[in-house]
Amino acid sequence: MTKEKKTAKVKGGFRSTLALLISIIALIVAVIAYNRTGGDMDMQKQLNELQGTMEKMKGETSKGFGKFREETSKALDKLSKMIKGKETAQ
């Protein structure tokens, strides 16, 4: 009896392994570069700055609406007094 071993021949085994190694090295280099440029710390700082700016804009908008509301109220009061004055004059 002869024992025959069946071996499967993998095509491109070396090339695919090499491509995998190169991609892993590229990923490591990208992570290192990201961490050197500040990474998450810069994003957190920018987020805090944007939140501060947003709160400031909310305050300014509220003041603007309050002023607009007062001016509208004064204009409506004047208009109602003018209308009442015309009605009583007739």
PDB file with one MODEL, atoms N, CA, C and O in Angstrom:
MODEL        1
ATOM      1  N   MET A   1       0.819  -1.173   0.000  1.00  0.00           N
ATOM      2  CA  MET A   1       0.000   0.000   0.000  1.00  0.00           C
ATOM      3  C   MET A   1       0.869   1.246   0.000  1.00  0.00           C
ATOM      4  O   MET A   1       1.860   1.359   0.722  1.00  0.00           O
ATOM      5  N   THR A   2       0.467   2.126  -0.805  1.00  0.00           N
ATOM      6  CA  THR A   2       1.175   3.405  -0.848  1.00  0.00           C
ATOM      7  C   THR A   2       0.254   4.487  -0.315  1.00  0.00           C
ATOM      8  O   THR A   2      -0.924   4.586  -0.657  1.00  0.00           O
ATOM      9  N   LYS A   3       0.844   5.263   0.513  1.00  0.00           N
ATOM     10  CA  LYS A   3       0.065   6.374   1.070  1.00  0.00           C
ATOM     11  C   LYS A   3       0.337   7.619   0.244  1.00  0.00           C
ATOM     12  O   LYS A   3       1.473   8.074   0.109  1.00  0.00           O
ATOM     13  N   GLU A   4      -0.699   8.130  -0.279  1.00  0.00           N
ATOM     14  CA  GLU A   4      -0.568   9.360  -1.047  1.00  0.00           C
ATOM     15  C   GLU A   4      -1.103  10.514  -0.210  1.00  0.00           C
ATOM     16  O   GLU A   4      -2.229  10.483   0.287  1.00  0.00           O
ATOM     17  N   LYS A   5      -0.288  11.501  -0.077  1.00  0.00           N
ATOM     18  CA  LYS A   5      -0.725  12.682   0.657  1.00  0.00           C
ATOM     19  C   LYS A   5      -1.291  13.687  -0.330  1.00  0.00           C
ATOM     20  O   LYS A   5      -0.690  14.019  -1.352  1.00  0.00           O
ATOM     21  N   LYS A   6      -2.445  14.138   0.019  1.00  0.00           N
ATOM     22  CA  LYS A   6      -3.046  15.166  -0.816  1.00  0.00           C
ATOM     23  C   LYS A   6      -2.683  16.526  -0.226  1.00  0.00           C
ATOM     24  O   LYS A   6      -3.003  16.832   0.923  1.00  0.00           O
ATOM     25  N   THR A   7      -2.034  17.298  -1.011  1.00  0.00           N
ATOM     26  CA  THR A   7      -1.682  18.645  -0.557  1.00  0.00           C
ATOM     27  C   THR A   7      -2.379  19.653  -1.451  1.00  0.00           C
ATOM     28  O   THR A   7      -2.413  19.526  -2.675  1.00  0.00           O
ATOM     29  N   ALA A   8      -2.918  20.632  -0.807  1.00  0.00           N
ATOM     30  CA  ALA A   8      -3.582  21.684  -1.568  1.00  0.00           C
ATOM     31  C   ALA A   8      -2.564  22.772  -1.851  1.00  0.00           C
ATOM     32  O   ALA A   8      -1.849  23.225  -0.958  1.00  0.00           O
ATOM     33  N   LYS A   9      -2.514  23.171  -3.071  1.00  0.00           N
ATOM     34  CA  LYS A   9      -1.588  24.221  -3.449  1.00  0.00           C
ATOM     35  C   LYS A   9      -2.317  25.561  -3.354  1.00  0.00           C
ATOM     36  O   LYS A   9      -3.323  25.791  -4.026  1.00  0.00           O
ATOM     37  N   VAL A  10      -1.792  26.422  -2.517  1.00  0.00           N
ATOM     38  CA  VAL A  10      -2.404  27.733  -2.321  1.00  0.00           C
ATOM     39  C   VAL A  10      -1.763  28.702  -3.290  1.00  0.00           C
ATOM     40  O   VAL A  10      -0.542  28.863  -3.318  1.00  0.00           O
ATOM     41  N   LYS A  11      -2.592  29.337  -4.075  1.00  0.00           N
ATOM     42  CA  LYS A  11      -2.073  30.298  -5.037  1.00  0.00           C
ATOM     43  C   LYS A  11      -1.976  31.670  -4.376  1.00  0.00           C
ATOM     44  O   LYS A  11      -2.901  32.112  -3.694  1.00  0.00           O
ATOM     45  N   GLY A  12      -0.871  32.319  -4.582  1.00  0.00           N
ATOM     46  CA  GLY A  12      -0.689  33.675  -4.066  1.00  0.00           C
ATOM     47  C   GLY A  12      -0.493  33.740  -2.578  1.00  0.00           C
ATOM     48  O   GLY A  12      -0.720  34.796  -1.988  1.00  0.00           O
ATOM     49  N   GLY A  13      -0.089  32.682  -1.949  1.00  0.00           N
ATOM     50  CA  GLY A  13       0.085  32.647  -0.502  1.00  0.00           C
ATOM     51  C   GLY A  13       1.107  33.656  -0.018  1.00  0.00           C
ATOM     52  O   GLY A  13       0.866  34.365   0.959  1.00  0.00           O
ATOM     53  N   PHE A  14       2.230  33.726  -0.681  1.00  0.00           N
ATOM     54  CA  PHE A  14       3.280  34.657  -0.270  1.00  0.00           C
ATOM     55  C   PHE A  14       2.848  36.099  -0.497  1.00  0.00           C
ATOM     56  O   PHE A  14       3.069  36.968   0.347  1.00  0.00           O
ATOM     57  N   ARG A  15       2.230  36.339  -1.644  1.00  0.00           N
ATOM     58  CA  ARG A  15       1.810  37.704  -1.962  1.00  0.00           C
ATOM     59  C   ARG A  15       0.743  38.205  -1.003  1.00  0.00           C
ATOM     60  O   ARG A  15       0.788  39.356  -0.570  1.00  0.00           O
ATOM     61  N   SER A  16      -0.211  37.357  -0.668  1.00  0.00           N
ATOM     62  CA  SER A  16      -1.266  37.796   0.249  1.00  0.00           C
ATOM     63  C   SER A  16      -0.719  38.013   1.655  1.00  0.00           C
ATOM     64  O   SER A  16      -1.148  38.932   2.353  1.00  0.00           O
ATOM     65  N   THR A  17       0.227  37.170   2.074  1.00  0.00           N
ATOM     66  CA  THR A  17       0.857  37.356   3.388  1.00  0.00           C
ATOM     67  C   THR A  17       1.651  38.655   3.416  1.00  0.00           C
ATOM     68  O   THR A  17       1.604  39.392   4.401  1.00  0.00           O
ATOM     69  N   LEU A  18       2.373  38.934   2.351  1.00  0.00           N
ATOM     70  CA  LEU A  18       3.147  40.172   2.258  1.00  0.00           C
ATOM     71  C   LEU A  18       2.221  41.392   2.278  1.00  0.00           C
ATOM     72  O   LEU A  18       2.509  42.385   2.946  1.00  0.00           O
ATOM     73  N   ALA A  19       1.119  41.312   1.550  1.00  0.00           N
ATOM     74  CA  ALA A  19       0.159  42.420   1.536  1.00  0.00           C
ATOM     75  C   ALA A  19      -0.434  42.644   2.921  1.00  0.00           C
ATOM     76  O   ALA A  19      -0.628  43.788   3.330  1.00  0.00           O
ATOM     77  N   LEU A  20      -0.721  41.575   3.642  1.00  0.00           N
ATOM     78  CA  LEU A  20      -1.253  41.694   5.000  1.00  0.00           C
ATOM     79  C   LEU A  20      -0.243  42.359   5.928  1.00  0.00           C
ATOM     80  O   LEU A  20      -0.607  43.236   6.712  1.00  0.00           O
ATOM     81  N   LEU A  21       1.013  41.951   5.847  1.00  0.00           N
ATOM     82  CA  LEU A  21       2.057  42.553   6.687  1.00  0.00           C
ATOM     83  C   LEU A  21       2.230  44.041   6.384  1.00  0.00           C
ATOM     84  O   LEU A  21       2.365  44.855   7.298  1.00  0.00           O
ATOM     85  N   ILE A  22       2.226  44.387   5.107  1.00  0.00           N
ATOM     86  CA  ILE A  22       2.368  45.798   4.726  1.00  0.00           C
ATOM     87  C   ILE A  22       1.188  46.615   5.240  1.00  0.00           C
ATOM     88  O   ILE A  22       1.376  47.735   5.715  1.00  0.00           O
ATOM     89  N   SER A  23      -0.012  46.077   5.153  1.00  0.00           N
ATOM     90  CA  SER A  23      -1.185  46.822   5.630  1.00  0.00           C
ATOM     91  C   SER A  23      -1.161  46.993   7.141  1.00  0.00           C
ATOM     92  O   SER A  23      -1.574  48.036   7.647  1.00  0.00           O
ATOM     93  N   ILE A  24      -0.687  45.993   7.869  1.00  0.00           N
ATOM     94  CA  ILE A  24      -0.583  46.108   9.333  1.00  0.00           C
ATOM     95  C   ILE A  24       0.450  47.166   9.707  1.00  0.00           C
ATOM     96  O   ILE A  24       0.222  47.962  10.618  1.00  0.00           O
ATOM     97  N   ILE A  25       1.580  47.179   9.010  1.00  0.00           N
ATOM     98  CA  ILE A  25       2.606  48.195   9.268  1.00  0.00           C
ATOM     99  C   ILE A  25       2.056  49.588   8.970  1.00  0.00           C
ATOM    100  O   ILE A  25       2.302  50.525   9.729  1.00  0.00           O
ATOM    101  N   ALA A  26       1.316  49.732   7.872  1.00  0.00           N
ATOM    102  CA  ALA A  26       0.726  51.027   7.529  1.00  0.00           C
ATOM    103  C   ALA A  26      -0.271  51.472   8.594  1.00  0.00           C
ATOM    104  O   ALA A  26      -0.332  52.656   8.925  1.00  0.00           O
ATOM    105  N   LEU A  27      -1.038  50.553   9.123  1.00  0.00           N
ATOM    106  CA  LEU A  27      -1.994  50.877  10.177  1.00  0.00           C
ATOM    107  C   LEU A  27      -1.276  51.349  11.438  1.00  0.00           C
ATOM    108  O   LEU A  27      -1.701  52.315  12.071  1.00  0.00           O
ATOM    109  N   ILE A  28      -0.204  50.681  11.798  1.00  0.00           N
ATOM    110  CA  ILE A  28       0.571  51.079  12.981  1.00  0.00           C
ATOM    111  C   ILE A  28       1.158  52.479  12.791  1.00  0.00           C
ATOM    112  O   ILE A  28       1.115  53.301  13.706  1.00  0.00           O
ATOM    113  N   VAL A  29       1.703  52.748  11.608  1.00  0.00           N
ATOM    114  CA  VAL A  29       2.264  54.075  11.326  1.00  0.00           C
ATOM    115  C   VAL A  29       1.173  55.141  11.396  1.00  0.00           C
ATOM    116  O   VAL A  29       1.414  56.233  11.910  1.00  0.00           O
ATOM    117  N   ALA A  30      -0.014  54.844  10.890  1.00  0.00           N
ATOM    118  CA  ALA A  30      -1.116  55.805  10.930  1.00  0.00           C
ATOM    119  C   ALA A  30      -1.538  56.105  12.361  1.00  0.00           C
ATOM    120  O   ALA A  30      -1.800  57.261  12.695  1.00  0.00           O
ATOM    121  N   VAL A  31      -1.608  55.094  13.205  1.00  0.00           N
ATOM    122  CA  VAL A  31      -1.985  55.299  14.612  1.00  0.00           C
ATOM    123  C   VAL A  31      -0.939  56.144  15.324  1.00  0.00           C
ATOM    124  O   VAL A  31      -1.285  57.036  16.099  1.00  0.00           O
ATOM    125  N   ILE A  32       0.325  55.874  15.070  1.00  0.00           N
ATOM    126  CA  ILE A  32       1.400  56.659  15.692  1.00  0.00           C
ATOM    127  C   ILE A  32       1.319  58.116  15.244  1.00  0.00           C
ATOM    128  O   ILE A  32       1.456  59.023  16.065  1.00  0.00           O
ATOM    129  N   ALA A  33       1.098  58.348  13.957  1.00  0.00           N
ATOM    130  CA  ALA A  33       1.000  59.718  13.443  1.00  0.00           C
ATOM    131  C   ALA A  33      -0.200  60.437  14.046  1.00  0.00           C
ATOM    132  O   ALA A  33      -0.108  61.619  14.379  1.00  0.00           O
ATOM    133  N   TYR A  34      -1.304  59.751  14.188  1.00  0.00           N
ATOM    134  CA  TYR A  34      -2.510  60.343  14.779  1.00  0.00           C
ATOM    135  C   TYR A  34      -2.255  60.755  16.223  1.00  0.00           C
ATOM    136  O   TYR A  34      -2.654  61.842  16.641  1.00  0.00           O
ATOM    137  N   ASN A  35      -1.598  59.899  16.977  1.00  0.00           N
ATOM    138  CA  ASN A  35      -1.312  60.213  18.378  1.00  0.00           C
ATOM    139  C   ASN A  35      -0.294  61.339  18.515  1.00  0.00           C
ATOM    140  O   ASN A  35      -0.375  62.123  19.460  1.00  0.00           O
ATOM    141  N   ARG A  36       0.646  61.434  17.609  1.00  0.00           N
ATOM    142  CA  ARG A  36       1.643  62.509  17.670  1.00  0.00           C
ATOM    143  C   ARG A  36       1.025  63.867  17.377  1.00  0.00           C
ATOM    144  O   ARG A  36       1.471  64.873  17.929  1.00  0.00           O
ATOM    145  N   THR A  37       0.020  63.921  16.533  1.00  0.00           N
ATOM    146  CA  THR A  37      -0.598  65.202  16.193  1.00  0.00           C
ATOM    147  C   THR A  37      -1.594  65.659  17.241  1.00  0.00           C
ATOM    148  O   THR A  37      -2.192  66.723  17.088  1.00  0.00           O
ATOM    149  N   GLY A  38      -1.783  64.917  18.261  1.00  0.00           N
ATOM    150  CA  GLY A  38      -2.677  65.322  19.338  1.00  0.00           C
ATOM    151  C   GLY A  38      -3.861  64.409  19.470  1.00  0.00           C
ATOM    152  O   GLY A  38      -4.379  64.215  20.570  1.00  0.00           O
ATOM    153  N   GLY A  39      -4.289  63.856  18.394  1.00  0.00           N
ATOM    154  CA  GLY A  39      -5.375  62.878  18.433  1.00  0.00           C
ATOM    155  C   GLY A  39      -6.627  63.380  19.103  1.00  0.00           C
ATOM    156  O   GLY A  39      -7.168  64.420  18.726  1.00  0.00           O
ATOM    157  N   ASP A  40      -7.088  62.651  20.088  1.00  0.00           N
ATOM    158  CA  ASP A  40      -8.344  62.939  20.768  1.00  0.00           C
ATOM    159  C   ASP A  40      -8.291  64.216  21.590  1.00  0.00           C
ATOM    160  O   ASP A  40      -9.321  64.861  21.790  1.00  0.00           O
ATOM    161  N   MET A  41      -7.124  64.590  22.065  1.00  0.00           N
ATOM    162  CA  MET A  41      -7.028  65.772  22.920  1.00  0.00           C
ATOM    163  C   MET A  41      -7.426  67.025  22.156  1.00  0.00           C
ATOM    164  O   MET A  41      -8.129  67.879  22.697  1.00  0.00           O
ATOM    165  N   ASP A  42      -6.987  67.149  20.903  1.00  0.00           N
ATOM    166  CA  ASP A  42      -7.351  68.314  20.109  1.00  0.00           C
ATOM    167  C   ASP A  42      -8.849  68.344  19.843  1.00  0.00           C
ATOM    168  O   ASP A  42      -9.470  69.407  19.874  1.00  0.00           O
ATOM    169  N   MET A  43      -9.422  67.186  19.583  1.00  0.00           N
ATOM    170  CA  MET A  43     -10.857  67.148  19.324  1.00  0.00           C
ATOM    171  C   MET A  43     -11.645  67.557  20.559  1.00  0.00           C
ATOM    172  O   MET A  43     -12.650  68.258  20.440  1.00  0.00           O
ATOM    173  N   GLN A  44     -11.219  67.142  21.721  1.00  0.00           N
ATOM    174  CA  GLN A  44     -11.910  67.504  22.960  1.00  0.00           C
ATOM    175  C   GLN A  44     -11.803  69.007  23.192  1.00  0.00           C
ATOM    176  O   GLN A  44     -12.768  69.640  23.619  1.00  0.00           O
ATOM    177  N   LYS A  45     -10.643  69.574  22.915  1.00  0.00           N
ATOM    178  CA  LYS A  45     -10.446  71.017  23.071  1.00  0.00           C
ATOM    179  C   LYS A  45     -11.363  71.777  22.114  1.00  0.00           C
ATOM    180  O   LYS A  45     -12.005  72.750  22.511  1.00  0.00           O
ATOM    181  N   GLN A  46     -11.427  71.341  20.863  1.00  0.00           N
ATOM    182  CA  GLN A  46     -12.291  71.988  19.880  1.00  0.00           C
ATOM    183  C   GLN A  46     -13.752  71.857  20.280  1.00  0.00           C
ATOM    184  O   GLN A  46     -14.527  72.798  20.108  1.00  0.00           O
ATOM    185  N   LEU A  47     -14.133  70.712  20.806  1.00  0.00           N
ATOM    186  CA  LEU A  47     -15.510  70.505  21.242  1.00  0.00           C
ATOM    187  C   LEU A  47     -15.863  71.464  22.369  1.00  0.00           C
ATOM    188  O   LEU A  47     -16.947  72.046  22.372  1.00  0.00           O
ATOM    189  N   ASN A  48     -14.954  71.632  23.327  1.00  0.00           N
ATOM    190  CA  ASN A  48     -15.200  72.560  24.432  1.00  0.00           C
ATOM    191  C   ASN A  48     -15.306  73.997  23.936  1.00  0.00           C
ATOM    192  O   ASN A  48     -16.147  74.756  24.418  1.00  0.00           O
ATOM    193  N   GLU A  49     -14.462  74.379  22.976  1.00  0.00           N
ATOM    194  CA  GLU A  49     -14.527  75.727  22.415  1.00  0.00           C
ATOM    195  C   GLU A  49     -15.851  75.951  21.697  1.00  0.00           C
ATOM    196  O   GLU A  49     -16.465  77.008  21.835  1.00  0.00           O
ATOM    197  N   LEU A  50     -16.289  74.961  20.934  1.00  0.00           N
ATOM    198  CA  LEU A  50     -17.557  75.088  20.212  1.00  0.00           C
ATOM    199  C   LEU A  50     -18.737  75.178  21.171  1.00  0.00           C
ATOM    200  O   LEU A  50     -19.685  75.922  20.919  1.00  0.00           O
ATOM    201  N   GLN A  51     -18.689  74.430  22.262  1.00  0.00           N
ATOM    202  CA  GLN A  51     -19.763  74.504  23.250  1.00  0.00           C
ATOM    203  C   GLN A  51     -19.804  75.884  23.889  1.00  0.00           C
ATOM    204  O   GLN A  51     -20.884  76.429  24.118  1.00  0.00           O
ATOM    205  N   GLY A  52     -18.637  76.457  24.181  1.00  0.00           N
ATOM    206  CA  GLY A  52     -18.583  77.804  24.743  1.00  0.00           C
ATOM    207  C   GLY A  52     -19.136  78.834  23.776  1.00  0.00           C
ATOM    208  O   GLY A  52     -19.882  79.729  24.172  1.00  0.00           O
ATOM    209  N   THR A  53     -18.773  78.709  22.514  1.00  0.00           N
ATOM    210  CA  THR A  53     -19.275  79.626  21.493  1.00  0.00           C
ATOM    211  C   THR A  53     -20.787  79.499  21.353  1.00  0.00           C
ATOM    212  O   THR A  53     -21.487  80.498  21.194  1.00  0.00           O
ATOM    213  N   MET A  54     -21.280  78.280  21.414  1.00  0.00           N
ATOM    214  CA  MET A  54     -22.719  78.057  21.298  1.00  0.00           C
ATOM    215  C   MET A  54     -23.467  78.686  22.472  1.00  0.00           C
ATOM    216  O   MET A  54     -24.524  79.286  22.278  1.00  0.00           O
ATOM    217  N   GLU A  55     -22.933  78.557  23.681  1.00  0.00           N
ATOM    218  CA  GLU A  55     -23.571  79.170  24.850  1.00  0.00           C
ATOM    219  C   GLU A  55     -23.571  80.687  24.725  1.00  0.00           C
ATOM    220  O   GLU A  55     -24.552  81.343  25.076  1.00  0.00           O
ATOM    221  N   LYS A  56     -22.473  81.245  24.226  1.00  0.00           N
ATOM    222  CA  LYS A  56     -22.384  82.698  24.035  1.00  0.00           C
ATOM    223  C   LYS A  56     -23.429  83.162  23.022  1.00  0.00           C
ATOM    224  O   LYS A  56     -24.094  84.178  23.225  1.00  0.00           O
ATOM    225  N   MET A  57     -23.567  82.410  21.931  1.00  0.00           N
ATOM    226  CA  MET A  57     -24.546  82.767  20.907  1.00  0.00           C
ATOM    227  C   MET A  57     -25.965  82.658  21.448  1.00  0.00           C
ATOM    228  O   MET A  57     -26.825  83.463  21.091  1.00  0.00           O
ATOM    229  N   LYS A  58     -26.222  81.669  22.305  1.00  0.00           N
ATOM    230  CA  LYS A  58     -27.548  81.543  22.920  1.00  0.00           C
ATOM    231  C   LYS A  58     -27.873  82.780  23.734  1.00  0.00           C
ATOM    232  O   LYS A  58     -28.979  83.314  23.655  1.00  0.00           O
ATOM    233  N   GLY A  59     -26.892  83.239  24.527  1.00  0.00           N
ATOM    234  CA  GLY A  59     -27.099  84.423  25.351  1.00  0.00           C
ATOM    235  C   GLY A  59     -27.363  85.656  24.509  1.00  0.00           C
ATOM    236  O   GLY A  59     -28.263  86.440  24.810  1.00  0.00           O
ATOM    237  N   GLU A  60     -26.579  85.827  23.450  1.00  0.00           N
ATOM    238  CA  GLU A  60     -26.765  86.978  22.573  1.00  0.00           C
ATOM    239  C   GLU A  60     -28.122  86.919  21.881  1.00  0.00           C
ATOM    240  O   GLU A  60     -28.791  87.943  21.738  1.00  0.00           O
ATOM    241  N   THR A  61     -28.525  85.747  21.457  1.00  0.00           N
ATOM    242  CA  THR A  61     -29.818  85.592  20.794  1.00  0.00           C
ATOM    243  C   THR A  61     -30.954  85.903  21.758  1.00  0.00           C
ATOM    244  O   THR A  61     -31.934  86.547  21.382  1.00  0.00           O
ATOM    245  N   SER A  62     -30.826  85.451  22.992  1.00  0.00           N
ATOM    246  CA  SER A  62     -31.863  85.730  23.990  1.00  0.00           C
ATOM    247  C   SER A  62     -31.974  87.225  24.243  1.00  0.00           C
ATOM    248  O   SER A  62     -33.079  87.757  24.348  1.00  0.00           O
ATOM    249  N   LYS A  63     -30.838  87.904  24.340  1.00  0.00           N
ATOM    250  CA  LYS A  63     -30.856  89.358  24.535  1.00  0.00           C
ATOM    251  C   LYS A  63     -31.507  90.045  23.343  1.00  0.00           C
ATOM    252  O   LYS A  63     -32.301  90.972  23.505  1.00  0.00           O
ATOM    253  N   GLY A  64     -31.164  89.581  22.139  1.00  0.00           N
ATOM    254  CA  GLY A  64     -31.739  90.167  20.925  1.00  0.00           C
ATOM    255  C   GLY A  64     -33.245  89.980  20.869  1.00  0.00           C
ATOM    256  O   GLY A  64     -33.973  90.906  20.511  1.00  0.00           O
ATOM    257  N   PHE A  65     -33.718  88.795  21.219  1.00  0.00           N
ATOM    258  CA  PHE A  65     -35.159  88.553  21.226  1.00  0.00           C
ATOM    259  C   PHE A  65     -35.853  89.388  22.290  1.00  0.00           C
ATOM    260  O   PHE A  65     -36.959  89.881  22.073  1.00  0.00           O
ATOM    261  N   GLY A  66     -35.208  89.546  23.435  1.00  0.00           N
ATOM    262  CA  GLY A  66     -35.795  90.369  24.494  1.00  0.00           C
ATOM    263  C   GLY A  66     -35.947  91.811  24.043  1.00  0.00           C
ATOM    264  O   GLY A  66     -36.983  92.434  24.275  1.00  0.00           O
ATOM    265  N   LYS A  67     -34.920  92.339  23.402  1.00  0.00           N
ATOM    266  CA  LYS A  67     -34.972  93.717  22.892  1.00  0.00           C
ATOM    267  C   LYS A  67     -36.042  93.842  21.812  1.00  0.00           C
ATOM    268  O   LYS A  67     -36.804  94.808  21.796  1.00  0.00           O
ATOM    269  N   PHE A  68     -36.096  92.879  20.924  1.00  0.00           N
ATOM    270  CA  PHE A  68     -37.106  92.889  19.864  1.00  0.00           C
ATOM    271  C   PHE A  68     -38.510  92.837  20.455  1.00  0.00           C
ATOM    272  O   PHE A  68     -39.411  93.532  19.987  1.00  0.00           O
ATOM    273  N   ARG A  69     -38.692  92.025  21.470  1.00  0.00           N
ATOM    274  CA  ARG A  69     -39.985  91.894  22.138  1.00  0.00           C
ATOM    275  C   ARG A  69     -40.403  93.229  22.767  1.00  0.00           C
ATOM    276  O   ARG A  69     -41.563  93.629  22.668  1.00  0.00           O
ATOM    277  N   GLU A  70     -39.458  93.909  23.408  1.00  0.00           N
ATOM    278  CA  GLU A  70     -39.758  95.203  24.030  1.00  0.00           C
ATOM    279  C   GLU A  70     -40.128  96.244  22.984  1.00  0.00           C
ATOM    280  O   GLU A  70     -41.096  96.984  23.156  1.00  0.00           O
ATOM    281  N   GLU A  71     -39.361  96.303  21.898  1.00  0.00           N
ATOM    282  CA  GLU A  71     -39.648  97.274  20.843  1.00  0.00           C
ATOM    283  C   GLU A  71     -41.001  96.997  20.200  1.00  0.00           C
ATOM    284  O   GLU A  71     -41.752  97.928  19.908  1.00  0.00           O
ATOM    285  N   THR A  72     -41.311  95.743  19.981  1.00  0.00           N
ATOM    286  CA  THR A  72     -42.614  95.387  19.408  1.00  0.00           C
ATOM    287  C   THR A  72     -43.733  95.777  20.359  1.00  0.00           C
ATOM    288  O   THR A  72     -44.775  96.272  19.930  1.00  0.00           O
ATOM    289  N   SER A  73     -43.520  95.558  21.636  1.00  0.00           N
ATOM    290  CA  SER A  73     -44.524  95.920  22.638  1.00  0.00           C
ATOM    291  C   SER A  73     -44.761  97.424  22.642  1.00  0.00           C
ATOM    292  O   SER A  73     -45.906  97.873  22.682  1.00  0.00           O
ATOM    293  N   LYS A  74     -43.691  98.198  22.601  1.00  0.00           N
ATOM    294  CA  LYS A  74     -43.821  99.660  22.575  1.00  0.00           C
ATOM    295  C   LYS A  74     -44.555 100.120  21.319  1.00  0.00           C
ATOM    296  O   LYS A  74     -45.419 100.995  21.382  1.00  0.00           O
ATOM    297  N   ALA A  75     -44.204  99.523  20.175  1.00  0.00           N
ATOM    298  CA  ALA A  75     -44.853  99.909  18.920  1.00  0.00           C
ATOM    299  C   ALA A  75     -46.340  99.569  18.954  1.00  0.00           C
ATOM    300  O   ALA A  75     -47.161 100.356  18.482  1.00  0.00           O
ATOM    301  N   LEU A  76     -46.696  98.417  19.502  1.00  0.00           N
ATOM    302  CA  LEU A  76     -48.111  98.044  19.593  1.00  0.00           C
ATOM    303  C   LEU A  76     -48.861  98.955  20.563  1.00  0.00           C
ATOM    304  O   LEU A  76     -50.021  99.294  20.327  1.00  0.00           O
ATOM    305  N   ASP A  77     -48.205  99.348  21.648  1.00  0.00           N
ATOM    306  CA  ASP A  77     -48.835 100.287  22.583  1.00  0.00           C
ATOM    307  C   ASP A  77     -49.105 101.621  21.910  1.00  0.00           C
ATOM    308  O   ASP A  77     -50.194 102.180  22.046  1.00  0.00           O
ATOM    309  N   LYS A  78     -48.118 102.136  21.182  1.00  0.00           N
ATOM    310  CA  LYS A  78     -48.299 103.405  20.470  1.00  0.00           C
ATOM    311  C   LYS A  78     -49.428 103.294  19.455  1.00  0.00           C
ATOM    312  O   LYS A  78     -50.266 104.189  19.336  1.00  0.00           O
ATOM    313  N   LEU A  79     -49.437 102.186  18.729  1.00  0.00           N
ATOM    314  CA  LEU A  79     -50.467 101.983  17.706  1.00  0.00           C
ATOM    315  C   LEU A  79     -51.845 101.906  18.341  1.00  0.00           C
ATOM    316  O   LEU A  79     -52.800 102.485  17.823  1.00  0.00           O
ATOM    317  N   SER A  80     -51.960 101.200  19.453  1.00  0.00           N
ATOM    318  CA  SER A  80     -53.275 101.096  20.107  1.00  0.00           C
ATOM    319  C   SER A  80     -53.712 102.445  20.660  1.00  0.00           C
ATOM    320  O   SER A  80     -54.900 102.765  20.614  1.00  0.00           O
ATOM    321  N   LYS A  81     -52.784 103.246  21.180  1.00  0.00           N
ATOM    322  CA  LYS A  81     -53.131 104.583  21.677  1.00  0.00           C
ATOM    323  C   LYS A  81     -53.572 105.482  20.535  1.00  0.00           C
ATOM    324  O   LYS A  81     -54.503 106.273  20.684  1.00  0.00           O
ATOM    325  N   MET A  82     -52.893 105.359  19.379  1.00  0.00           N
ATOM    326  CA  MET A  82     -53.285 106.167  18.220  1.00  0.00           C
ATOM    327  C   MET A  82     -54.679 105.778  17.748  1.00  0.00           C
ATOM    328  O   MET A  82     -55.491 106.643  17.421  1.00  0.00           O
ATOM    329  N   ILE A  83     -54.954 104.487  17.712  1.00  0.00           N
ATOM    330  CA  ILE A  83     -56.275 104.026  17.262  1.00  0.00           C
ATOM    331  C   ILE A  83     -57.345 104.465  18.247  1.00  0.00           C
ATOM    332  O   ILE A  83     -58.412 104.920  17.835  1.00  0.00           O
ATOM    333  N   LYS A  84     -57.080 104.337  19.535  1.00  0.00           N
ATOM    334  CA  LYS A  84     -58.046 104.762  20.551  1.00  0.00           C
ATOM    335  C   LYS A  84     -58.263 106.263  20.498  1.00  0.00           C
ATOM    336  O   LYS A  84     -59.380 106.737  20.702  1.00  0.00           O
ATOM    337  N   GLY A  85     -57.200 107.019  20.225  1.00  0.00           N
ATOM    338  CA  GLY A  85     -57.320 108.474  20.118  1.00  0.00           C
ATOM    339  C   GLY A  85     -58.183 108.869  18.939  1.00  0.00           C
ATOM    340  O   GLY A  85     -58.968 109.812  19.039  1.00  0.00           O
ATOM    341  N   LYS A  86     -58.054 108.169  17.827  1.00  0.00           N
ATOM    342  CA  LYS A  86     -58.867 108.466  16.646  1.00  0.00           C
ATOM    343  C   LYS A  86     -60.318 108.100  16.896  1.00  0.00           C
ATOM    344  O   LYS A  86     -61.222 108.807  16.450  1.00  0.00           O
ATOM    345  N   GLU A  87     -60.551 106.998  17.607  1.00  0.00           N
ATOM    346  CA  GLU A  87     -61.924 106.577  17.876  1.00  0.00           C
ATOM    347  C   GLU A  87     -62.627 107.569  18.799  1.00  0.00           C
ATOM    348  O   GLU A  87     -63.807 107.861  18.606  1.00  0.00           O
ATOM    349  N   THR A  88     -61.923 108.083  19.786  1.00  0.00           N
ATOM    350  CA  THR A  88     -62.549 109.025  20.717  1.00  0.00           C
ATOM    351  C   THR A  88     -62.733 110.383  20.070  1.00  0.00           C
ATOM    352  O   THR A  88     -63.629 111.131  20.460  1.00  0.00           O
ATOM    353  N   ALA A  89     -61.896 110.725  19.078  1.00  0.00           N
ATOM    354  CA  ALA A  89     -62.028 112.010  18.395  1.00  0.00           C
ATOM    355  C   ALA A  89     -63.238 112.007  17.476  1.00  0.00           C
ATOM    356  O   ALA A  89     -63.784 113.071  17.184  1.00  0.00           O
ATOM    357  N   GLN A  90     -63.661 110.868  17.022  1.00  0.00           N
ATOM    358  CA  GLN A  90     -64.794 110.823  16.088  1.00  0.00           C
ATOM    359  C   GLN A  90     -66.041 110.907  16.835  1.00  0.00           C
ATOM    360  O   GLN A  90     -67.118 110.886  16.240  1.00  0.00           O
TER     361      GLN A  90
ENDMDL
END
